[in-house]
């Protein structure tokens, strides 16, 4: 439905933010200027003749006083403006005037821009620096973001939990109201429903052992019911990844550590036998193909230096395996410790550090290698795709006077660049918020500024830029596996608006920003004193998730994109499982056919019990 500074142990919902005063910035990444081996001759069935690089409007402008020299702060997204009130309560400063203080115009440097939610964060290429600063909601925006409250509350809760476990104390899952309705108690690990409940937790395989607790006990009128709940497989102390969650008709598929599970959407029963991989799953496509195929990558060994290069295609409807391929590295400094799988039509891009290999989905045939743009100058640092588009970000001229980032749209079948957009020195392409149209988030670490630009069609022409005093908090992940050019949760778009959640503490808001002007069109505040964030747009309505508190269930709401924007409740989750639901810190969520699914993306190692894997609600 992944970076920024660190957050509580399992990740969380919220984009990176500026660090509090006194917080040291994250050290810079290693550069990308390493020489590499030229790409092999393409045996690409879609290949077209390579065109020479054309000069264009992306050359650096003549040097002049402006936002990139030692000038007074200027208005505009790339000017060093005084900070506005943000998540850490910095005092607002007056707007400064300057040579660029002119009416707002389309273009990357023409519209007034306010400071945004992102503070110092690692670059989005591979590899990454270790995160050092908790992201939203670990700052004053606590209470927002992926079911978490503030950093202190998370730490405090963890400490209390540790004490309770040490003392052998049990937890209670509240099943009634405050007037003394019957409550059901569960052990410290996640409660299990009884044999009469919709499904048993089990070990992720869809059946599992019978539990003793009914998760629907004490359910109040109007509350959704728990359809099923699953525990994750046991993993070593170092933990494991659980990327990917796919829903297709009545089948839900979830990856966890070394296995892939399939459940019936309504009952949680096993749809097909779990697929066991020889090593850890390390990457997965976000979506399935139209005919229900997904792709996962797993490691080629057990050592810490093992490569994420084993690519397996699976039919999620039947559990049948398709082709399996080892994707090799394509240069001396092209590392595949982590990979990013981007699916565009019949093309799978396997992104790595400084390179990417495009494979044909139908048979795994290698189409081309996307690596350096020019000899020793520009190297890929991330890929994103959707709506038939394949986008590649590049880091160019590392550590030199011409250091800058570029963004390209590639022909998915040939790898030919359809256009190239050059960003000014100091500005890094961080995330793609949407592909129809292309919406690009970039960041200047030195100036602590952000920019969100909307591009026109299949071109590099800037249609508008977001101008807002709000801080926004989409969840773009913090772990290396989440650290990719696409894949942010908590952000959605259609042909008129970009929808972003604000980083307010408690009841935040979703802001609809006009793609035509970059200005706010309307906003809707959370109906509860908890974070709301967008999931997707369907049939003219924005579907959003209101996160639970520790003692109150979350809910799914719809918001009309025209007319009244009052949230309408689609599912009110029960209070009795709020402690389970709020415990998914690093999570994936989706709402399909009246059912809400929440699953973890990271499994914590444990010797005393099993972690949460997935929870499903319905009517």
BAVEXDREN-696368 format. One record per atom (N, C-alpha, C, CB): x, y, z. Coordinates in steps of 0.2 Angstrom, whole numbers, plus 5000, padded with zeros to 4 digits. Glycine has a CB too. Layout:
BEGIN
XYZ;...
! end
This chain:
BEGIN
500549955000;500050005000;500350035000;499650015003;505450065011;505650085014;505750105018;505650085014;509150295020;508650335022;508750385028;508050285024;508050395030;508050445035;508450425042;507350465037;508550465046;508750445053;508450395056;508850505057;508750365061;508450305064;507850315068;509050275069;507550265070;506850265073;506850205078;506250265069;506350195082;506350135087;506550075083;505650135090;506650025087;506949965084;506649935078;506949915089;506049935078;505749905072;505549945066;505049865074;505750005067;505650055061;504950095063;505550025055;504650125059;504050165060;503850205055;504150205066;503250235056;502950275051;503150345052;502150275051;503550375047;503750445047;504350455043;503850465055;504350515040;504950525036;505450565040;504750575030;506050565038;506650595041;506450665043;507250585037;506750695048;506650755050;507350795052;506150765056;507350855052;507950885055;508050865062;507850965054;508750855063;508850835070;508750895075;509550815070;508650875081;508650925086;509250965087;508450895093;509251025090;509851065091;510451025094;509751125095;511051025092;511550985095;511650925092;511450985102;511250895088;511250825085;511750835080;510650805083;512350795080;512850795074;512550765068;513450755076;512650795062;512450775056;512750705054;512550825050;512350665050;512550605048;513150615043;512050565044;513650575044;514250585040;514150565032;514850535042;514450595028;514350585021;514450515018;514650635016;514150495013;514250435010;514950435006;513650415005;515150375005;515750365000;515550384993;515950295000;515950414990;515750434983;515650384978;516350484980;515450404972;515250354967;515750354961;514550364965;516250394962;516750404957;517250344956;517150464958;517050284957;517550234956;517550204948;517450174960;518050184946;518050164939;517750094939;518750154936;517350074934;517050014933;517149984926;516250024934;517049914926;517049884920;516549904915;517049804921;516649914909;516149934904;515649874904;516449944897;514949894903;514449844902;514549794897;513749874901;514349734898;514449684892;514049694886;514349614895;514249664881;513849674875;513149644876;514149644869;512649684874;511949664875;511749614870;511449734875;511349564873;511049524869;510249534870;511249444870;510149594870;509449614872;508949614866;509449684875;508449574866;507949564861;507649634859;507449514862;507649684864;507349744863;507749804861;506949764870;508449784861;508949834860;508849884854;509649804860;509049944855;508949994850;509650024850;508450044851;509850054844;510550084843;510550144849;510650114836;511150144852;511350194857;511450264854;511950174861;511150314857;511150374854;511650414858;510450414855;512050454855;512550494859;512250544863;513050534854;512550564869;512350604874;512250674871;512750614880;511650704871;511550774868;511550824874;510750774866;511850884871;511850934876;511150964877;512250994873;510950994883;510351014884;510251064889;509850954886;509751074892;509651124897;509851114904;508851144897;510251054905;510451034911;511151054913;510450964912;511551094908;512151114910;512151164916;512551144904;512651174920;512651214925;512551294923;513251214930;512151334926;512051404923;512651444925;511451434927;512751494922;513351544923;513351554930;513351604919;513951564933;514051584940;513751654942;514751574943;513351664946;513051724948;512851724955;512451744943;512751784958;512451784965;511851754965;512451854967;511651714970;511051674971;511051624976;510851644964;510651574976;510551524981;511151484982;509951484980;511651474978;512151434979;512851464980;512251394972;512851524981;513451564983;513351584990;513551624979;513851624993;513851645000;513351705000;514551655002;512751694999;512251754998;511851755004;511851754992;511451805005;510951805011;510451755009;510651875012;510051725014;509551675012;509051705007;509151655018;508851655002;508451674997;507751634998;508751664990;507251664995;506651624995;506751574989;505951664993;506351524990;506351464984;506551404987;506751494979;506451344984;506551284987;507251264988;506251234983;507751304984;508451284985;508851344988;508751274978;508451394991;508751444994;508851425001;508351514993;509351455005;509451445012;509051485016;510251455014;508351465017;507951505020;507951495028;507251495018;507751545032;507751525039;507251475040;507551595043;507351435045;506851375046;506251405049;507151325051;505651365047;505051375050;504851335056;504451365044;504351345059;504151295065;504151225062;503551315068;504451185066;504551115064;504451065069;505151095060;504651005068;504450955073;504850965080;504650885071;505351005080;505751015086;505651085089;506451005085;505151115086;504951175089;505451235088;504851165097;505751235082;506151295081;505751355080;506651285075;505951415083;505551475082;505551495075;505851535086;504951525073;504951545066;505351605065;504151555064;505551615059;505951675057;505651705051;506751655055;505751775051;505451805045;505751785038;505551885046;505351795033;505551775027;506051835024;504951775022;506551805021;507051855018;506951875011;507751825019;507151925009;507051945002;507751934999;506752025001;507751934992;508351934989;508251934981;508651864990;508751924977;508651934970;508251884967;509351924967;508051824971;507551774968;506851784971;507851704969;506751834974;506051844977;505651874972;506151894983;505351834968;504851854962;504251804963;505251844956;503751824959;503151774959;503351704957;502651804954;502951664960;503051594959;502951564952;502651544964;503451534949;503351504943;503551434943;503851544938;503351394938;503551324937;504251324936;503151284931;504651274939;505351264938;505651244945;505651324935;506251214944;506551194951;506751244955;507051154949;506851304953;507051364958;506651424958;507751384955;505951414956;505551474955;505051484960;505251474949;504851434964;504351444969;504551444976;503851384968;504251484980;504451494987;504351424990;504051544991;504851404995;504851344998;504951345005;505351294995;504651305009;504751305016;505151245018;504051305020;505451245024;505751195027;505351135027;506151205033;505551075027;505151015026;505350965032;505250975020;505150905032;505150855037;505850825038;504650805037;506250825032;506850785032;507450825035;506950765025;507750795040;508350815042;508950775039;508450815050;509550775043;510050735040;509950665040;510650745045;510050635034;509850565033;510350535028;509150555030;510450475028;510950445023;510750455016;511150375025;511150445012;511050445005;510650385003;511650455000;510350384997;509850334995;510250284990;509250354992;510850284989;511250234986;511450184990;511850264982;511750134987;512050074991;512750084992;511850004988;513150074997;512850055004;512650115008;513350015008;512450115014;512150165018;512650175024;511450155020;512550235027;512850245033;512350225039;513050325034;512650205044;512150185050;511750245052;512550155056;511050235053;510650295055;510850315062;509950275055;510850375063;511050405070;510450445074;511650445070;509950465070;509450505074;508750475073;509550575071;508450465078;507750435077;507350485073;507350435084;506950455068;506550495064;505850495067;506450465057;505350535063;504650535066;504450465067;504250575061;504050455072;503850495077;504250505083;503150475079;504950485083;505350485089;505450555092;505950455088;505250605088;505350675091;504750705094;505650725085;504650765094;504050795096;503350775093;504050875097;503450755086;502950725083;502750655085;503050725075;502950635091;502750565093;502050565094;503050555100;501850495093;501050485093;500850475086;500650545096;501250505081;501150495074;501650435072;501350555070;501450405067;501850365063;501850285066;502550385064;501650245061;501650175061;501550145068;502350155059;501050175071;500750145078;501250165084;500750075077;501750205083;502150225088;501950285091;502850225086;502150295097;502050365101;502750395101;501850355108;502950435105;503550465106;504150415107;503550515111;504750435106;505350395107;505350375114;505950435105;505250425119;505250405126;504750355128;505150475130;504150365125;503650315127;503850245124;502950335124;504150235118;504350175115;504850145120;504550185108;505350185122;505950165126;505650145133;506450215126;505250185135;504950165142;504550105142;504550225144;504150095136;503750035136;504149975135;503250035130;504749975131;505149925131;505449905137;505749935125;505649955141;505949945148;505449905152;506250005151;504849935152;504349905157;504249835155;503649945156;504149825148;504049755145;504649705148;503949755138;505249725147;505749685149;505749665157;506449725148;505549715161;505449705168;504949655169;505349765172;504349665166;503849615167;503949545164;503149645163;504349545159;504549475157;504949445162;504849475150;505449485164;505949455169;505549435175;506449505171;505049465177;504649445183;504149395182;504349505186;504049375176;503549325174;502849345174;503649265179;502749415174;502149445174;501749435167;502149515176;501149425167;500749415161;500449485159;500249365161;500249495153;499949555150;499249535149;500249575143;498749585149;498049575148;497849605141;497649595153;497549565137;497249595131;496549615133;497249545125;496349685133;495749705135;495249695130;495749785136;494649655132;494149635128;493549675129;494049565128;493449715134;492849745136;492949815136;492549715142;492349855139;492449925140;492649945147;491749955138;492650005148;492950025155;492450015161;493150095155;491849995159;491349975164;491449905167;490649995162;491949875165;492049805168;491749745164;491649805175;491649755158;491549695154;492149645154;491349715146;491949585152;492449535153;493049545149;492149465151;493649535152;494249545149;494649475148;494749595153;494949465142;495349405141;496049415142;495249375134;496449375146;497149385147;497549335143;497249365155;498149365141;498549325137;499249335140;498549355130;499649285138;500349285140;500749345137;500749225139;501349355139;501749415137;501849415129;502449415140;501849355126;501949355119;501149365116;502249295116;501149375110;500449395107;499949345109;500549405099;499349365111;498849315113;498649275107;498249355115;498349215108;498149175103;497449155104;498549105103;497049155098;496349145098;496249065100;495949165092;495649055102;495448985103;495248945097;494848975108;495148885098;494948845092;494348875088;494848775094;493948905092;493348935089;493449005086;492748935094;494049035087;494149095084;494249085076;494749125087;494249145072;494249135065;494949095063;494349205062;495449105066;496049065064;496549065070;496449105058;497049025070;497549015075;498149055073;497648945077;498549075078;499149115076;499649075073;499449145083;499849015076;500248965072;500948995072;500048955066;501348975067;502048995066;502149025059;502548935067;501649045056;501649075050;501449035044;502349105049;501348975046;501148925040;500448915039;501448855042;500048955043;499348955041;498948915046;499148945034;499248865049;498848825054;499048825061;498948745051;499648805062;499948815069;499648775074;499948885070;499848795080;499648765086;498948795089;500148755092;498548765092;497948795094;498148845100;497448745096;497848905100;497948945106;497348945111;498049015104;497448985116;496948975121;496449045122;497248965128;496649095118;496249155118;495849165112;496749215119;495249195113;494849215107;494949295106;494149195108;495249315101;495449385100;494749425098;495949385094;494249395097;493649425096;493149435103;493249395091;493449405108;493049405114;492949475117;493449365120;492349495118;492249565121;492249615115;492849585125;492149595109;492149635104;491449675104;492149605097;491549745103;490949785104;490549795098;491149855107;489949815098;489549835092;489849885088;488849855094;489849865081;490149915077;490949905075;490049985079;491249865080;491949855079;492049795074;492249835085;492549795070;492749745065;492949685069;493349765060;492949625066;493249565069;493849545067;492749515068;494249515071;494849485069;494749425064;495349465075;494949425058;494849375054;495349315055;494949395046;496049335056;496549295058;497149335060;496649245052;497549295063;498249325066;498749275066;498149345073;499349295063;499949245063;500549265066;500049235055;500849225069;501549235072;502049225067;501649195078;502649255068;503149245063;503549185065;503649305063;503949155060;504349095062;504949125066;504649065055;505149075070;505749095075;506349105071;505849035080;506749155072;507349175069;507849185074;507249245065;508549185072;509049195076;509049255079;509749185072;509549265084;509549335088;509649395084;510049325093;509949385078;510049445074;509449465070;510649425069;508949425070;508349445067;508349425060;508149515068;507749445056;507749435049;507249485046;507549365048;507249485039;506849525036;506149495034;507149555029;505649535033;505049505030;504749555025;504549495036;505049565019;504849605014;504249585010;505449625010;503849625008;503349605004;502649585007;503549554999;502149605004;501449575006;501049585000;501149615013;500749534998;500349534991;499649514992;500749504986;499149544990;498449524990;498249514983;498049574994;497949454981;497649444975;497049404975;498249404970;496449434975;495849394976;495749374983;495849334971;495749304983;495649274990;496349244993;495149224990;496849264990;497549244992;497949304994;497849204986;498249295000;498749345003;499349305004;498449365010;499949335002;500549305002;501049345006;500849294995;501449315010;501849355015;502549325015;501549365022;503149355014;503749335015;504049345022;504249365010;504349295025;504649305032;505249255032;504149275037;505849295033;506449265035;506649215029;506449225041;506549155029;506749105024;506149075020;507249055026;505549095022;504949065019;504449115016;504649025025;504049085012;503549125009;502849085011;503649125001;502349125014;501749095016;501149115011;501649105023;500649075011;500049095007;499449085011;499949065000;498949135012;498449125017;497749135013;498449165023;497249105015;496549125013;496349195016;496049075014;496149245012;496049305014;495549315019;495849355008;495049265019;494449275024;494649225030;493849245021;494949175029;494949125035;495749125038;494749055033;496149135034;496849135036;497149065035;496949155043;496749015032;497048945031;497548945026;496448905029;497948895026;498448895021;498248875014;498948835023;498448925009;498248915002;498648864998;498248984999;499248865000;499748814997;500348815002;500048844990;500648755001;501248745006;501748795006;501548675005;502048815012;502548865012;503148845008;502748875020;503448895005;504048885001;504648905005;504048934994;505048855006;505648865010;506248885006;505748805015;506648935007;507248955003;507848935007;507249025002;508348915004;508948895007;509348945011;509448865002;509249005010;509549065014;509049115015;510149095010;509249175018;508749225020;508549265014;509149275025;507849275014;507549325009;507849395011;506749315010;508049425005;508349495006;508049545002;509049485005;507549534998;507249584994;506649554991;507749614988;506149594989;505549574985;505249634981;505049544991;504849614976;504449664972;503949694977;504249634966;503749754976;503149784980;502549754977;503249854979;502449744971;501849724968;501949664964;501549784964;501349634962;501349574958;501249594951;500849514960;501349554946;501249564939;500449554938;501549514934;500149574933;499449564931;499249494932;499249594925;499649444930;499449374930;499749344937;499849334925;499849384942;499949364949;500649334950;499449304950;501149354947;501849334948;502249384953;502249314942;502549354957;503049404962;503749374961;502749404969;504149414964;504849404964;505149414970;505249444958;505549364973;505949374979;506649364978;505649334985;507149394981;507849374981;508049354988;508249444979;508549304987;508849274994;509549274993;508549204995;509849264999;510649264999;510949204996;510849275006;511549214994;511949154991;512349114996;512349174985;512249135003;512649095008;512449125015;513349105007;512849105020;512649115027;513149175030;512649055031;513649185026;514149235029;513849305029;514849225025;514149345033;513949415032;514049455026;514249455038;514549425022;514749455015;514349415010;515449445014;513849375012;513449345006;513049395002;512849295010;512949374996;512649424991;511949414990;513049414984;511549464989;510849464988;510749454981;510449524991;510849394978;510849394971;510449334968;511549384968;510149294972;509749234970;509049264968;509749174975;508849264962;508149294960;507649234958;508249344954;507149234962;506649174961;505949204959;506549134967;505649184954;504949204952;504449154955;504849214944;503849174957;503349134960;502649154958;503449134968;502249104956;501549124955;501249124962;501249064950;500949184964;500649184971;499949154971;500649254973;499649144965;499049104965;499049034966;498649124959;499649004964;499648934965;500248904969;499748904958;500748954970;501348934974;501848894969;501148884979;501748894963;502248864958;502848914957;501948854951;503448884957;504048924956;504148934948;504648884959;504348994946;504549004940;505348994939;504349074938;505649044935;506349034934;506749064940;506549074928;507349034941;507749054946;508449074943;507948994951;508749134945;509349154941;509749194946;509049204936;510449174945;510949214949;511149274945;511549164951;511049334948;511249394944;511949414947;510749454946;512449424942;513049434944;513249514945;513549404939;513749534948;513949594949;514249614942;514449614955;514249684941;514449704934;515049754934;513949734931;515449754940;516049794940;516449784947;515849864939;517049814947;517449804953;517049834959;518049844952;516749884959;516449924965;515649914964;516549994965;515449864961;514649854960;514549794965;514449834953;514249814971;514149764977;513449744977;514349794983;513249684978;512549664979;512449634986;512449604973;512749664991;512549644998;511849654999;512949685003;511549704996;510849714996;510549724989;510649775001;509949714987;509649724980;509049754981;509649654976;508749784976;508149814975;507749794969;508149894976;507249764970;506849734964;506249784962;506549664966;506349804956;505849854953;505549824947;506149924951;504849814947;504449784942;504149834938;503949734945;504249834931;503949874927;503749834921;504349934924;503049824920;502849774915;503149714915;502949814908;503449694909;503749634908;504549634910;503649604901;504749684913;505449694915;505549704922;505749764911;506049664925;506249664932;506949704932;506249594935;506949754936;507649784937;507949764943;507549864936;508449734943;508849714950;509349764951;509149644949;509149814956;509649864957;510149844963;509249924960;510749874962;511249854966;511649924968;511749804964;512249914971;512649974972;513049994966;513149964978;512850054963;513150074957;513050044950;513950074958;512449994951;512249964944;511649934945;512849904943;511349904939;510749874939;510649824933;510149924940;510349774934;510249724928;509549714927;510649654930;509349724921;508649714919;508549644916;508449774913;508049614918;507849544916;507149544913;507949494922;507049504908;506349494906;506049444910;506449464898;505449464912;505049434917;504849364914;504449464919;504649354908;504349294906;504849234906;504149304899;505549254905;506049194905;506649214909;506149184898;506749274912;507349284915;507949304911;507549224919;507849314904;508349334900;508649404902;508149334893;509249414902;509549474903;509449524897;510349474905;509249584899;509049634893;509649684893;508449664894;509849704898;510449754898;510649774905;510249824894;511249804906;511549824912;511449904912;512249794913;511149934917;511250004918;511750014923;510550034921;512350044921;512850064926;513050134925;513450014925;513650144924;513950214923;513650254917;514650224924;513450314918;513250354912;513750364907;512850414914;514350394910;514950404906;515550374910;515050484905;516050364907;516650324910;516850364916;517250324905;516750334922;517050364928;516750424931;517750374927;516050434929;515750504931;515150494934;515650544925;514650464931;513950454934;513750384936;513450484930;513550364942;513450294943;512750294946;513950264948;512350244945;511650234947;511650224955;511350174944;511250254958;511150244965;510450224968;511350314969;510050214963;509350194965;508850194959;509050234970;508350144959;507850134954;507150134957;508050074950;506750164953;506050164955;505550154949;505850224959;504950124949;504550114943;503850104945;504850054940;503450114940;502750104940;502350144935;502450134947;501750124933;501450154928;501850154921;501250224929;502150104920;502550094914;503250134914;502150114908;503350164919;504050204919;504550174923;503850274922;505150174921;505750154925;506150214926;506150094921;506350234932;506750294934;507350274937;506350344938;507950304936;508550294938;508850354941;509050254933;509050354947;509450414950;510250394950;509250424957;510650454948;511350444947;511650494952;511550444940;512250474954;512750514958;513350524953;512950484965;513450594952;513950614947;514550654950;513650644941;515150644947;515650684949;515850684957;515550754947;515750634960;515850624967;516450664970;515850554970;516350704975;516950744978;517350794973;517450694981;517050804968;517350854963;516950914963;517450824956;517250964959;516851034959;516251024955;517351074955;516150974951;515550964947;515050914950;515650944940;515150894956;514750844960;513950864960;514950834967;513550814957;512850834957;512450764956;512650884951;511850764957;511450714955;511050724949;510950694961;510850664946;510350664940;509850614941;510850654934;509250624937;508750584937;508550564929;508150604940;508550504928;508350484921;507750444921;508950444918;507350444915;506850394914;507150354908;506150434912;507150284910;507350244905;506850204901;507850194908;506950184895;506550134891;506650074895;506650134884;506150044898;506249984902;506449924898;505549964905;506349924892;506549864888;507249874885;506049854882;507449934884;508149944881;508649974886;508049984875;508450014891;508850044895;509050114892;509450004896;508850134886;508950194883;508650254888;508750204876;509050304889;508850364893;508350404888;509350404895;507750414891;507250454887;507350534889;506550434889;507550544895;507750614897;508150614903;507050654898;508550664904;508950674910;508850734913;509750664908;508750734919;508650804923;509250804928;507950804927;509650864927;510150874932;509950924937;510750914927;510250904943;510050944949;510650984951;509850894955;510551044954;511151084956;511551044961;510851154959;512151074962;512651044966;512351044974;513351074966;512450994977;512250994984;511550964985;512251064987;511150954979;510450934980;510550854978;510050974975;510250814982;510250744981;509550714980;510550704987;509450674975;508850644973;508750584978;508750614966;508250594982;508150544988;507550494987;507950584994;506950524984;506350474984;505950494978;505950474990;505650444975;505050454970;504450444974;505150404964;504050494975;503350494978;502850474973;503250564981;502950474967;502350454962;502650444955;501750504962;502350404951;502650394944;502150424939;502750324943;501550434941;501050464936;500650524939;500550404934;500950584939;501550594936;502150584940;501550674934;502750594938;503350584942;503350644947;503950584937;503450624953;503550664959;504150654962;502850664964;504650704963;505350684965;505450724971;505850704960;505650694977;505850724983;506650724983;505650684989;506950784984;507650794984;507850834990;507950834978;508450834992;508650864999;509350894998;508650805004;509450955001;510150985002;510350975009;510051054999;510750935011;510950925018;511350985021;511450865018;511751025017;512051075019;511651135021;512551105014;511151145017;510651195019;510051175023;510451225012;509951105024;509451085027;508751105024;509451105035;508751095017;508151115014;507951055010;508351165009;507251055008;506950995004;506651024998;506550955008;506450984993;506051004988;505650944985;506551034982;505050964983;504650914980;504450944973;504050894984;504650914968;504450934961;504050884957;505150944957;503550914954;503150874949;503350884942;502350894950;503450824939;503650834932;503150814927;504250784930;503150844921;502650844916;502750774912;502650904912;502250734912;502150674908;502850634908;502050694901;503050614902;503750584901;504250634899;503650524896;504350684903;504850734902;505150754908;504550794898;505650794908;506050824914;505750894915;506750824913;505250914912;504950984913;504650984920;504551004907;504751034924;504451044930;503851084929;504951084935;503251044932;502651074931;502451124938;502051024931;502651094943;502551134950;503051104955;501851134952;503051144960;503451124966;503051134972;504151164967;503151094977;502751104983;502951154987;502751034987;502451204989;502651254994;502151255000;502551324990;502451235005;502051225011;502451245018;501851155012;502151265023;502451275029;502451215034;502151335033;502051165031;502051105035;502651065035;501451065033;502751025040;503250965040;502850905038;503650955046;503050865033;502750805031;503050745034;502650805024;502750685034;503050625037;502850565034;502850625045;502950555028;502850485025;503350435027;502850485017;503250375027;503650325030;504150295024;503250265033;504750315024;505150295019;505650245021;505550355016;505550215027;505950165030;506650185032;506150115024;506950145036;507650165039;508150105038;507550175046;507950045037;508449995036;508649985029;508149925038;509249955028;509549955022;509049925017;510149915022;508649875019;508249845014;507649885012;507849775017;507449935016;506949985014;507250045011;506650015021;507950045010;508250105008;508350105000;508950115011;507750124997;507750124990;507450184987;507350064987;507450194981;507250264978;506450264978;507450264971;506150204978;505350204978;505150174985;505050174972;504550164985;504350114991;504150154997;504850074992;503950224997;503750255003;503050235004;503850335002;502850225011;502150225013;501950285016;502050165018;501250295016;501050355019;501050415014;501450375025;501150395008;501050445003;500650414997;501750475000;500250464994;499850434988;499750494983;499150404991;499550474977;499350534972;498850504967;500050554969;498550554964;498150534958;498350584953;497350534960;497850604948;498050644943;497950724945;497550634937;497650734951;497550804953;497950824959;496850814954;498050774964;498350794970;498950744972;497850794976;499350774976;499850734980;499550734988;500550754980;499550674991;499250674998;499850655002;498750624998;499950695007;500550685012;500250695019;501050735011;500550655024;500350665031;500750715034;500350605035;500450765038;500850805042;501250775048;500450865044;501750805051;502150775056;501850805063;502850795055;501250825063;501050855070;500950795075;500350885069;501050815081;500950775087;500250755088;501350805093;500150695090;499450675091;499050675084;499050725096;498450715084;498050715078;498350755073;497350745080;498650725068;498950755062;498350765057;499550725060;498650785051;498150795045;498450765039;497950865044;498050755034;498250735027;498150795023;497850675024;498650815020;498550875015;498550855008;499150925017;498050885005;498050874997;498350934994;497250864995;498850914990;499250974987;499150964979;500050964988;498951024976;498851024969;499451014965;498551094967;499450964961;499950944956;500051004951;499850884953;499551044950;499651094945;499951154948;498951114942;499851174954;500151234957;500651224963;499551274960;500651164966;501051144971;500851174978;501751174970;500251204978;499951234984;499451184987;499651304982;499251194993;498751154997;498051174994;498751175004;497751114992;497051124990;496551114995;496951074984;496651065000;496251055006;496651005010;495551025004;496351005016;496650955021;496050925026;497150995026;496250865028;495750835033;496150815039;495450765029;495850825045;496250815051;496050745053;496050865057;496450705057;496350645059;495750645064;496950615063;495250595063;494650595067;494750575074;494150545064;495350545076;495550535083;496250565084;495650455083;496450565091;497050595093;497650545091;497050605100;497650525085;498150475083;498350495076;497950405084;498850465073;499150485067;498650455061;499850465066;498550495056;498250465050;498650475044;497550505049;498750425040;499150435034;498750395028;499850405035;498850425022;498550395016;498850325014;498650445010;498450285011;498650225009;498650225001;498250165011;498050234998;498050234991;497350274989;497950164988;497250284982;496650314980;496350264976;496850384976;495650254977;495250214973;494550244972;495150144977;494350244966;493650264964;493550334967;493150214966;493950374966;493850444968;493850454975;493250464965;494150404979;494150414987;494850394989;493650374990;495150434994;495750424997;495650375003;496050484999;495950315003;495950275008;496450285013;495950195005;496350295019;496850315024;496750265030;496750385026;497350265034;497350225040;497450265046;497950165040;497050265051;497150295057;497450245062;496450325060;498050265065;498350215069;498050205076;499150235070;498150145079;497850135085;498350165091;497850065087;498050175097;498450185103;498550125106;498150245107;498850125112;498950065115;498350035118;499450075121;497850075119;497150045122;496550065118;497150075129;496650085111;496150095107;496250075100;495950175107;495850045097;495950015090;496050065085;495449965088;496350045079;496450095074;495850095069;497050075070;495850125064;495250115059;495450135052;494750165061;495050115047;495150125040;494650175038;495150065036;494850235035;494350285033;494350295026;494350345037;493850325023;493850345016;493750425016;493350315011;494050455011;494050535011;493850545004;494650565014;493350575002;493150594996;493650654993;492450624995;493850644987;494350694984;494050754981;494850654979;493450754981;493050814979;492450814983;492850804971;492150874984;491550894988;491850894996;491050834987;491450855000;491550855007;492150805008;490950835011;492650825012;493250785014;493150755021;493850825013;492550755024;492550725030;492650645030;491750735033;493150625034;493250555034;492650505036;493850535039;492550455032;492050405033;492350335035;491650395027;492150315041;492450255043;492250195039;492250245051;492750155037;492550095033;492650035038;493050085028;493150035042;493249985047;493450015054;493749925045;493149995059;493350015066;493649955069;492750045070;494349955070;494649895073;494549895081;495449905072;494449835083;494249825090;494749845095;494149745091;494549865101;494949885106;495349825109;494549915112;495049765109;495349705112;496049685109;494949655111;496149705103;496849685100;497249745098;496649655093;497049805101;497449865100;498149855102;497149925104;498349815107;499049815109;499449775104;499049775116;499049725101;499449685096;499549735090;499049625094;498949765088;499049815082;499549865082;498349845080;499549895088;500049955089;500749925090;499849995096;500849865091;501549835091;501849825085;501449775095;501549835079;501849825072;502249895071;501349815067;502849895073;503249955072;503449965065;503849955077;503749915062;503949915055;503449875051;504749895054;503049905047;502549875045;502349895038;501949885049;501949845035;501649855028;500849855030;501849805023;500449895026;499749895027;499449895020;499549955032;498749865020;498449865014;497649855016;498649815009;497249885012;496549875012;496249855006;496149945015;495949795005;495749764999;495049725000;496249714996;494549744996;493949704997;493649705004;494049634994;493649765007;493349765014;493749735019;492749735014;494349715018;494849685023;495449725024;494949615022;495649735030;496249775032;496849725034;496149825037;497449725031;497949685033;498549725035;498149645026;498849705040;499449735043;499949685045;499349775050;500549695042;501149645043;501749675045;501149595037;502249635048;502849665049;503349665043;503149625056;503849705043;504349695038;505049685041;504349765034;505049675048;505649655051;505449605057;506049715053;505849555057;505649505063;506249505068;505649435060;506049515074;506549515079;506749445082;506349555085;507349435083;507549365085;507349355092;508349355084;507149295094;506949285101;507049215103;506249305102;507249205109;507249135112;506649115116;507949125115;506249165118;505749155123;505049155119;505649215128;504949175113;504349175110;504349195103;503849215114;503849205100;503749225093;503549295092;503349175089;503749325086;503549395085;502949395081;504149425081;502649445080;502049455076;502249455069;501649525078;501849425065;501949425058;501349465054;501949355055;500749445055;500249475051;499549465055;500149435045;499149525054;498449525057;497949545052;498449575063;497349515052;496849535047;496249555050;496749485041;495849605048;495249625051;494749625045;495249695054;494149615047;493549615042;492849625045;493549555037;492349625041;491649635044;491449565046;491249665039;
! end
